[in-house]
Amino acid sequence: MDSMSKYLGKWGETAAAKYLERQGLVIVERNYRCRLGEIDLIAKDGSDWVFIEVKTRRSMIYGHPCEAVTGKKQGHVRCAAEHYALTHDLFGKNLRIDVVEILKTNEGLWLNHIKNAF
């Protein structure tokens, strides 16, 4: 991944976190990594624990940003979420996986929050 893509990804994660906080979610952790995968953001939405994948793009040339969350990527996020839940004693808690897709162009910013994405 080149430095411009890393910058865009970090920028998108920050934009998503700010948006989610305005919606009432509390960001608990950013960039959680384990040997099974990575989760961009972990948040609390009331009593629910939310694992969030953020996808940011500069154009729609390859489709909507959420289309980049392939089956393989979904598996990595699920495994990382399960690892987090096990290591943080979340047994019996409500868990969900969301995707925040962001399109940042010269015309402005478009953001879509997909709850229970997969």
MITORBA-658933 format. One record per atom (N, C-alpha, C): residue in one letter; atom name; x negated, y, z; residue number from 1. Coordinates in Angstrom, 1 decimal. Each point is the difference from the previous one (the first is absolute). Example, Ala and Ser with C-alpha at 12.3 -4.5 7.8 and 13.67 -1.06 7.14 Angstrom:
<'A', 'N', <-13.2, -5.7, 7.8>, 1>
<'A', 'CA', <0.9, 1.2, 0.0>, 1>
<'A', 'C', <-0.9, 1.2, 0.0>, 1>
<'S', 'N', <0.4, 1.1, -0.7>, 2>
<'S', 'CA', <-0.9, 1.1, 0.0>, 2>
<'S', 'C', <0.8, 1.1, 0.8>, 2>
***
This chain:
<'M', 'N', <-0.8, -1.2, 0.0>, 1>
<'M', 'CA', <0.8, 1.2, 0.0>, 1>
<'M', 'C', <-0.9, 1.2, 0.0>, 1>
<'D', 'N', <0.3, 1.0, -0.9>, 2>
<'D', 'CA', <-0.9, 1.2, -0.1>, 2>
<'D', 'C', <0.4, 0.9, 1.1>, 2>
<'S', 'N', <-0.8, 1.1, 0.2>, 3>
<'S', 'CA', <0.2, 0.9, 1.1>, 3>
<'S', 'C', <1.3, 0.8, -0.2>, 3>
<'M', 'N', <0.4, 0.3, -1.2>, 4>
<'M', 'CA', <1.2, 0.7, -0.3>, 4>
<'M', 'C', <1.2, -0.8, 0.4>, 4>
<'S', 'N', <0.0, -1.3, -0.3>, 5>
<'S', 'CA', <1.1, -0.9, 0.4>, 5>
<'S', 'C', <0.1, -0.1, 1.5>, 5>
<'K', 'N', <-1.2, -0.1, 0.7>, 6>
<'K', 'CA', <0.0, -0.1, 1.4>, 6>
<'K', 'C', <0.6, 1.3, 0.6>, 6>
<'Y', 'N', <-0.4, 1.1, -0.5>, 7>
<'Y', 'CA', <0.5, 1.3, 0.5>, 7>
<'Y', 'C', <1.5, 0.1, -0.2>, 7>
<'L', 'N', <0.5, -0.4, -1.2>, 8>
<'L', 'CA', <1.5, 0.0, -0.3>, 8>
<'L', 'C', <0.7, -1.0, 1.0>, 8>
<'G', 'N', <-0.6, -1.1, 0.2>, 9>
<'G', 'CA', <0.6, -1.0, 1.0>, 9>
<'G', 'C', <0.1, 0.6, 1.4>, 9>
<'K', 'N', <-1.1, 0.6, 0.5>, 10>
<'K', 'CA', <0.0, 0.6, 1.3>, 10>
<'K', 'C', <1.0, 1.1, 0.1>, 10>
<'W', 'N', <0.0, 0.8, -1.1>, 11>
<'W', 'CA', <0.9, 1.2, 0.0>, 11>
<'W', 'C', <1.5, -0.6, 0.1>, 11>
<'G', 'N', <0.3, -1.0, -0.8>, 12>
<'G', 'CA', <1.3, -0.6, 0.0>, 12>
<'G', 'C', <0.4, -0.5, 1.4>, 12>
<'E', 'N', <-0.9, -0.7, 0.6>, 13>
<'E', 'CA', <0.3, -0.5, 1.4>, 13>
<'E', 'C', <0.3, 1.1, 0.9>, 13>
<'T', 'N', <-0.7, 1.1, 0.0>, 14>
<'T', 'CA', <0.2, 1.1, 0.8>, 14>
<'T', 'C', <1.4, 0.7, -0.3>, 14>
<'A', 'N', <0.3, 0.1, -1.3>, 15>
<'A', 'CA', <1.3, 0.6, -0.4>, 15>
<'A', 'C', <1.1, -0.9, 0.5>, 15>
<'A', 'N', <-0.1, -1.4, -0.2>, 16>
<'A', 'CA', <1.0, -0.9, 0.5>, 16>
<'A', 'C', <0.2, 0.1, 1.5>, 16>
<'A', 'N', <-1.1, 0.0, 0.7>, 17>
<'A', 'CA', <0.0, 0.1, 1.5>, 17>
<'A', 'C', <0.8, 1.3, 0.4>, 17>
<'K', 'N', <-0.3, 1.1, -0.6>, 18>
<'K', 'CA', <0.7, 1.2, 0.4>, 18>
<'K', 'C', <1.5, -0.1, -0.4>, 18>
<'Y', 'N', <0.3, -0.5, -1.1>, 19>
<'Y', 'CA', <1.4, -0.2, -0.4>, 19>
<'Y', 'C', <0.7, -0.9, 1.0>, 19>
<'L', 'N', <-0.6, -1.1, 0.3>, 20>
<'L', 'CA', <0.7, -1.0, 1.0>, 20>
<'L', 'C', <0.1, 0.6, 1.4>, 20>
<'E', 'N', <-0.9, 0.8, 0.4>, 21>
<'E', 'CA', <0.1, 0.7, 1.3>, 21>
<'E', 'C', <1.2, 1.0, 0.0>, 21>
<'R', 'N', <0.1, 0.7, -1.2>, 22>
<'R', 'CA', <1.2, 0.9, -0.1>, 22>
<'R', 'C', <1.3, -0.8, 0.1>, 22>
<'Q', 'N', <0.0, -1.2, -0.4>, 23>
<'Q', 'CA', <1.2, -0.9, 0.0>, 23>
<'Q', 'C', <0.2, -0.6, 1.4>, 23>
<'G', 'N', <-0.9, 0.2, 0.9>, 24>
<'G', 'CA', <0.2, -0.5, 1.4>, 24>
<'G', 'C', <-0.8, -1.2, 0.3>, 24>
<'L', 'N', <-0.8, -0.5, -0.9>, 25>
<'L', 'CA', <-0.9, -1.1, 0.3>, 25>
<'L', 'C', <-1.2, 0.5, 0.8>, 25>
<'V', 'N', <-0.6, -0.9, 0.8>, 26>
<'V', 'CA', <-1.2, 0.3, 0.7>, 26>
<'V', 'C', <-1.1, -0.9, -0.6>, 26>
<'I', 'N', <-1.0, 0.7, -0.5>, 27>
<'I', 'CA', <-1.2, -0.8, -0.6>, 27>
<'I', 'C', <-0.8, -0.5, 1.2>, 27>
<'V', 'N', <-0.2, -1.3, 0.0>, 28>
<'V', 'CA', <-0.7, -0.7, 1.1>, 28>
<'V', 'C', <-1.5, -0.3, -0.4>, 28>
<'E', 'N', <-0.1, -0.3, -1.3>, 29>
<'E', 'CA', <-1.4, -0.4, -0.5>, 29>
<'E', 'C', <-0.1, 0.3, -1.5>, 29>
<'R', 'N', <-1.2, 0.3, -0.4>, 30>
<'R', 'CA', <-0.3, 0.2, -1.4>, 30>
<'R', 'C', <-1.1, -0.9, -0.4>, 30>
<'N', 'N', <0.1, -0.6, -1.2>, 31>
<'N', 'CA', <-1.0, -0.8, -0.6>, 31>
<'N', 'C', <-0.4, -1.2, 0.9>, 31>
<'Y', 'N', <1.0, -0.7, 0.4>, 32>
<'Y', 'CA', <-0.2, -1.3, 0.8>, 32>
<'Y', 'C', <-0.6, -1.0, -1.0>, 32>
<'R', 'N', <-1.1, -0.6, 0.4>, 33>
<'R', 'CA', <-0.6, -1.0, -0.8>, 33>
<'R', 'C', <-0.3, -1.3, 0.9>, 33>
<'C', 'N', <0.2, -1.1, -0.7>, 34>
<'C', 'CA', <-0.4, -1.3, 0.6>, 34>
<'C', 'C', <-0.5, -0.8, -1.1>, 34>
<'R', 'N', <-0.5, -1.2, 0.2>, 35>
<'R', 'CA', <-0.5, -0.9, -1.0>, 35>
<'R', 'C', <1.1, -0.4, -1.0>, 35>
<'L', 'N', <1.3, 0.2, 0.3>, 36>
<'L', 'CA', <1.1, -0.5, -0.8>, 36>
<'L', 'C', <0.5, 1.1, -0.9>, 36>
<'G', 'N', <-0.3, 1.3, 0.3>, 37>
<'G', 'CA', <0.5, 1.1, -0.9>, 37>
<'G', 'C', <-0.1, 1.3, 0.7>, 37>
<'E', 'N', <0.7, 1.0, -0.6>, 38>
<'E', 'CA', <-0.1, 1.3, 0.6>, 38>
<'E', 'C', <1.5, 0.6, -0.1>, 38>
<'I', 'N', <0.2, 0.9, 1.0>, 39>
<'I', 'CA', <1.3, 0.7, 0.1>, 39>
<'I', 'C', <-0.4, 1.5, 0.0>, 39>
<'D', 'N', <0.6, 0.8, -0.9>, 40>
<'D', 'CA', <-0.3, 1.4, 0.0>, 40>
<'D', 'C', <0.5, 0.7, 1.2>, 40>
<'L', 'N', <1.2, -0.2, 0.4>, 41>
<'L', 'CA', <0.6, 0.7, 1.2>, 41>
<'L', 'C', <0.8, -1.0, 0.8>, 41>
<'I', 'N', <-0.1, 0.2, 1.3>, 42>
<'I', 'CA', <0.9, -0.8, 0.9>, 42>
<'I', 'C', <0.8, 1.0, 0.8>, 42>
<'A', 'N', <1.3, -0.1, 0.1>, 43>
<'A', 'CA', <0.8, 1.0, 0.7>, 43>
<'A', 'C', <1.1, -0.6, 0.8>, 43>
<'K', 'N', <0.5, 0.8, 0.9>, 44>
<'K', 'CA', <1.2, -0.4, 0.7>, 44>
<'K', 'C', <1.2, 0.8, -0.5>, 44>
<'D', 'N', <1.1, -0.6, -0.3>, 45>
<'D', 'CA', <1.2, 0.6, -0.4>, 45>
<'D', 'C', <1.1, -0.4, 1.0>, 45>
<'G', 'N', <0.1, 0.8, 1.1>, 46>
<'G', 'CA', <0.9, -0.4, 1.1>, 46>
<'G', 'C', <-0.7, -1.2, 0.6>, 46>
<'S', 'N', <0.8, -1.2, 0.1>, 47>
<'S', 'CA', <-0.6, -1.2, 0.5>, 47>
<'S', 'C', <-0.7, -0.9, -1.0>, 47>
<'D', 'N', <0.1, 0.4, -1.3>, 48>
<'D', 'CA', <-0.6, -0.8, -1.1>, 48>
<'D', 'C', <-1.4, 0.3, -0.2>, 48>
<'W', 'N', <-0.8, -1.0, -0.3>, 49>
<'W', 'CA', <-1.4, 0.2, -0.4>, 49>
<'W', 'C', <0.0, -0.1, -1.5>, 49>
<'V', 'N', <-0.7, 1.0, -0.6>, 50>
<'V', 'CA', <0.0, 0.1, -1.5>, 50>
<'V', 'C', <-1.4, -0.1, -0.5>, 50>
<'F', 'N', <-0.2, -0.9, -0.9>, 51>
<'F', 'CA', <-1.3, -0.1, -0.7>, 51>
<'F', 'C', <0.2, 0.6, -1.4>, 51>
<'I', 'N', <-0.9, 1.0, -0.3>, 52>
<'I', 'CA', <0.3, 0.8, -1.2>, 52>
<'I', 'C', <-1.2, -0.1, -1.0>, 52>
<'E', 'N', <0.4, -0.3, -1.2>, 53>
<'E', 'CA', <-1.0, 0.0, -1.1>, 53>
<'E', 'C', <0.3, 1.3, -0.8>, 53>
<'V', 'N', <-1.1, 0.8, -0.2>, 54>
<'V', 'CA', <0.1, 1.2, -0.8>, 54>
<'V', 'C', <-0.6, -0.1, -1.3>, 54>
<'K', 'N', <0.7, 0.3, -1.1>, 55>
<'K', 'CA', <-0.6, 0.0, -1.3>, 55>
<'K', 'C', <0.2, 1.4, -0.6>, 55>
<'T', 'N', <-1.1, 0.6, -0.4>, 56>
<'T', 'CA', <-0.1, 1.3, -0.6>, 56>
<'T', 'C', <-0.5, 0.0, -1.4>, 56>
<'R', 'N', <0.6, 0.7, -0.9>, 57>
<'R', 'CA', <-0.4, 0.0, -1.4>, 57>
<'R', 'C', <0.0, 1.5, -0.5>, 57>
<'R', 'N', <-0.7, 0.2, -1.1>, 58>
<'R', 'CA', <0.0, 1.3, -0.6>, 58>
<'R', 'C', <0.9, 0.1, -1.2>, 58>
<'S', 'N', <0.5, -1.2, -0.5>, 59>
<'S', 'CA', <0.9, 0.0, -1.2>, 59>
<'S', 'C', <0.8, -1.3, 0.1>, 59>
<'M', 'N', <1.0, 0.0, -0.9>, 60>
<'M', 'CA', <0.9, -1.2, -0.1>, 60>
<'M', 'C', <-0.5, -0.9, -1.1>, 60>
<'I', 'N', <-1.2, 0.2, -0.6>, 61>
<'I', 'CA', <-0.4, -0.7, -1.1>, 61>
<'I', 'C', <0.0, -1.5, 0.2>, 61>
<'Y', 'N', <-0.2, -0.5, 1.2>, 62>
<'Y', 'CA', <0.0, -1.4, 0.3>, 62>
<'Y', 'C', <1.3, -0.4, 0.8>, 62>
<'G', 'N', <1.0, 0.9, 0.0>, 63>
<'G', 'CA', <1.3, -0.3, 0.7>, 63>
<'G', 'C', <0.0, 0.7, 1.4>, 63>
<'H', 'N', <1.0, -0.3, 0.7>, 64>
<'H', 'CA', <0.2, 0.6, 1.4>, 64>
<'H', 'C', <-1.2, -0.5, 0.8>, 64>
<'P', 'N', <-0.4, 0.8, 1.0>, 65>
<'P', 'CA', <-1.1, -0.4, 0.9>, 65>
<'P', 'C', <0.3, -1.3, 0.7>, 65>
<'C', 'N', <1.3, -0.2, 0.4>, 66>
<'C', 'CA', <0.3, -1.3, 0.7>, 66>
<'C', 'C', <-0.2, -1.2, -0.8>, 66>
<'E', 'N', <0.0, 0.1, -1.3>, 67>
<'E', 'CA', <-0.3, -1.2, -0.9>, 67>
<'E', 'C', <-1.4, -0.5, 0.2>, 67>
<'A', 'N', <-0.9, 0.8, 0.6>, 68>
<'A', 'CA', <-1.3, -0.5, 0.2>, 68>
<'A', 'C', <-0.1, -0.9, 1.3>, 68>
<'V', 'N', <1.1, -0.1, 0.7>, 69>
<'V', 'CA', <0.0, -0.9, 1.2>, 69>
<'V', 'C', <0.5, -1.4, -0.5>, 69>
<'T', 'N', <-1.0, -0.7, -0.6>, 70>
<'T', 'CA', <0.2, -1.3, -0.6>, 70>
<'T', 'C', <0.3, -1.0, 1.1>, 70>
<'G', 'N', <0.4, -1.2, -0.5>, 71>
<'G', 'CA', <0.3, -1.1, 0.9>, 71>
<'G', 'C', <-1.3, -0.3, 0.9>, 71>
<'K', 'N', <-1.1, 0.0, -0.6>, 72>
<'K', 'CA', <-1.3, -0.2, 0.7>, 72>
<'K', 'C', <-0.2, 1.0, 1.1>, 72>
<'K', 'N', <0.3, 1.3, -0.3>, 73>
<'K', 'CA', <-0.2, 1.1, 0.9>, 73>
<'K', 'C', <1.0, -0.2, 1.2>, 73>
<'Q', 'N', <1.3, -0.4, -0.4>, 74>
<'Q', 'CA', <1.0, -0.2, 1.0>, 74>
<'Q', 'C', <-0.4, -1.1, 1.0>, 74>
<'G', 'N', <-0.6, -1.0, -0.5>, 75>
<'G', 'CA', <-0.5, -1.1, 0.8>, 75>
<'G', 'C', <-1.0, 0.5, 1.0>, 75>
<'H', 'N', <-1.0, 0.8, -0.5>, 76>
<'H', 'CA', <-1.0, 0.6, 0.9>, 76>
<'H', 'C', <0.6, 0.9, 1.1>, 76>
<'V', 'N', <0.9, 0.8, -0.4>, 77>
<'V', 'CA', <0.7, 0.9, 1.0>, 77>
<'V', 'C', <0.8, -0.9, 1.0>, 77>
<'R', 'N', <0.7, -1.0, -0.4>, 78>
<'R', 'CA', <0.7, -0.8, 0.9>, 78>
<'R', 'C', <-0.9, -0.7, 1.0>, 78>
<'C', 'N', <-1.1, -0.6, -0.5>, 79>
<'C', 'CA', <-0.9, -0.7, 0.9>, 79>
<'C', 'C', <-0.6, 1.0, 1.0>, 79>
<'A', 'N', <-0.4, 1.2, -0.5>, 80>
<'A', 'CA', <-0.6, 1.0, 0.9>, 80>
<'A', 'C', <1.0, 0.4, 1.1>, 80>
<'A', 'N', <1.3, 0.2, -0.5>, 81>
<'A', 'CA', <1.1, 0.4, 1.0>, 81>
<'A', 'C', <0.2, -1.1, 1.0>, 81>
<'E', 'N', <0.0, -1.3, -0.4>, 82>
<'E', 'CA', <0.1, -1.1, 0.9>, 82>
<'E', 'C', <-1.1, 0.0, 1.0>, 82>
<'H', 'N', <-1.2, 0.2, -0.5>, 83>
<'H', 'CA', <-1.2, 0.0, 0.9>, 83>
<'H', 'C', <0.1, 1.2, 1.0>, 83>
<'Y', 'N', <0.4, 1.1, -0.4>, 84>
<'Y', 'CA', <0.2, 1.2, 0.9>, 84>
<'Y', 'C', <1.1, -0.4, 1.1>, 84>
<'A', 'N', <1.1, -0.5, -0.5>, 85>
<'A', 'CA', <1.1, -0.4, 0.9>, 85>
<'A', 'C', <-0.5, -1.0, 1.1>, 85>
<'L', 'N', <-0.8, -1.0, -0.4>, 86>
<'L', 'CA', <-0.5, -1.0, 0.9>, 86>
<'L', 'C', <-1.0, 0.6, 1.0>, 86>
<'T', 'N', <-0.9, 0.8, -0.5>, 87>
<'T', 'CA', <-1.0, 0.6, 0.9>, 87>
<'T', 'C', <0.5, 1.2, 0.8>, 87>
<'H', 'N', <1.2, 0.5, -0.3>, 88>
<'H', 'CA', <0.5, 1.1, 0.8>, 88>
<'H', 'C', <1.3, -0.4, 0.7>, 88>
<'D', 'N', <0.2, -1.3, 0.2>, 89>
<'D', 'CA', <1.2, -0.5, 0.8>, 89>
<'D', 'C', <1.3, 0.6, -0.4>, 89>
<'L', 'N', <0.3, -0.1, -1.3>, 90>
<'L', 'CA', <1.2, 0.5, -0.6>, 90>
<'L', 'C', <1.1, -1.1, -0.2>, 90>
<'F', 'N', <-0.2, -1.1, 0.6>, 91>
<'F', 'CA', <0.9, -1.1, -0.1>, 91>
<'F', 'C', <1.4, 0.4, 0.4>, 91>
<'G', 'N', <1.0, -0.2, -0.8>, 92>
<'G', 'CA', <1.4, 0.3, 0.3>, 92>
<'G', 'C', <0.3, 1.5, -0.4>, 92>
<'K', 'N', <-0.9, 0.7, -0.4>, 93>
<'K', 'CA', <0.3, 1.4, -0.4>, 93>
<'K', 'C', <0.5, 0.1, -1.5>, 93>
<'N', 'N', <0.7, 1.0, -0.3>, 94>
<'N', 'CA', <0.4, 0.2, -1.4>, 94>
<'N', 'C', <-1.1, 0.5, -0.8>, 94>
<'L', 'N', <-0.3, -0.7, -1.1>, 95>
<'L', 'CA', <-1.2, 0.4, -0.8>, 95>
<'L', 'C', <0.6, 0.2, -1.5>, 95>
<'R', 'N', <-0.6, 0.9, -0.7>, 96>
<'R', 'CA', <0.3, 0.1, -1.4>, 96>
<'R', 'C', <-1.2, 0.6, -0.8>, 96>
<'I', 'N', <0.1, -0.2, -1.3>, 97>
<'I', 'CA', <-1.1, 0.4, -0.9>, 97>
<'I', 'C', <0.6, 1.0, -0.9>, 97>
<'D', 'N', <-0.5, 1.2, -0.1>, 98>
<'D', 'CA', <0.5, 1.1, -0.9>, 98>
<'D', 'C', <-1.1, 0.3, -1.0>, 98>
<'V', 'N', <0.4, 0.6, -1.1>, 99>
<'V', 'CA', <-1.0, 0.6, -0.9>, 99>
<'V', 'C', <0.4, 1.4, -0.2>, 99>
<'V', 'N', <-1.0, 0.9, 0.0>, 100>
<'V', 'CA', <0.1, 1.4, -0.4>, 100>
<'V', 'C', <-0.7, 0.2, -1.3>, 100>
<'E', 'N', <0.7, 0.4, -1.0>, 101>
<'E', 'CA', <-0.6, 0.2, -1.3>, 101>
<'E', 'C', <-0.1, 1.6, -0.2>, 101>
<'I', 'N', <-1.1, 0.4, -0.5>, 102>
<'I', 'CA', <-0.3, 1.4, -0.2>, 102>
<'I', 'C', <-0.5, 0.3, -1.4>, 102>
<'L', 'N', <0.6, 1.0, -0.6>, 103>
<'L', 'CA', <-0.5, 0.4, -1.3>, 103>
<'L', 'C', <-0.5, 1.5, 0.1>, 103>
<'K', 'N', <-1.3, 0.2, -0.2>, 104>
<'K', 'CA', <-0.5, 1.4, 0.2>, 104>
<'K', 'C', <-0.5, 0.4, -1.4>, 104>
<'T', 'N', <0.7, 1.0, -0.5>, 105>
<'T', 'CA', <-0.3, 0.5, -1.4>, 105>
<'T', 'C', <-0.2, 1.5, 0.1>, 105>
<'N', 'N', <-0.4, 0.6, -1.1>, 106>
<'N', 'CA', <-0.1, 1.5, -0.1>, 106>
<'N', 'C', <1.3, 0.7, 0.3>, 106>
<'E', 'N', <1.1, -0.7, -0.3>, 107>
<'E', 'CA', <1.4, 0.5, 0.2>, 107>
<'E', 'C', <0.4, 0.0, 1.5>, 107>
<'G', 'N', <-0.6, -0.9, 0.8>, 108>
<'G', 'CA', <0.4, 0.0, 1.4>, 108>
<'G', 'C', <-0.2, -1.5, 0.5>, 108>
<'L', 'N', <0.8, -0.2, 1.1>, 109>
<'L', 'CA', <-0.1, -1.2, 0.8>, 109>
<'L', 'C', <1.4, -0.7, -0.1>, 109>
<'W', 'N', <0.0, -1.3, -0.2>, 110>
<'W', 'CA', <1.2, -0.8, 0.1>, 110>
<'W', 'C', <-0.4, -1.1, 1.0>, 110>
<'L', 'N', <0.9, -0.3, 0.9>, 111>
<'L', 'CA', <-0.2, -1.0, 1.1>, 111>
<'L', 'C', <1.3, -0.8, 0.1>, 111>
<'N', 'N', <-0.2, -1.3, 0.1>, 112>
<'N', 'CA', <1.2, -0.9, 0.2>, 112>
<'N', 'C', <-0.4, -1.0, 1.1>, 112>
<'H', 'N', <0.9, -0.1, 1.0>, 113>
<'H', 'CA', <-0.2, -0.9, 1.1>, 113>
<'H', 'C', <0.9, -1.2, -0.2>, 113>
<'I', 'N', <-0.5, -1.2, -0.1>, 114>
<'I', 'CA', <0.7, -1.2, -0.3>, 114>
<'I', 'C', <0.0, -0.8, 1.3>, 114>
<'K', 'N', <1.1, -0.1, 0.8>, 115>
<'K', 'CA', <0.1, -0.7, 1.2>, 115>
<'K', 'C', <0.2, -1.5, -0.3>, 115>
<'N', 'N', <-0.6, -0.9, 0.8>, 116>
<'N', 'CA', <0.2, -1.4, -0.2>, 116>
<'N', 'C', <-0.4, -0.4, -1.4>, 116>
<'A', 'N', <-1.1, 0.5, -0.5>, 117>
<'A', 'CA', <-0.4, -0.2, -1.4>, 117>
<'A', 'C', <-0.2, -1.5, -0.4>, 117>
<'F', 'N', <-0.5, -0.8, 0.9>, 118>
<'F', 'CA', <-0.2, -1.4, -0.3>, 118>
<'F', 'C', <-0.2, -0.7, 1.3>, 118>
***
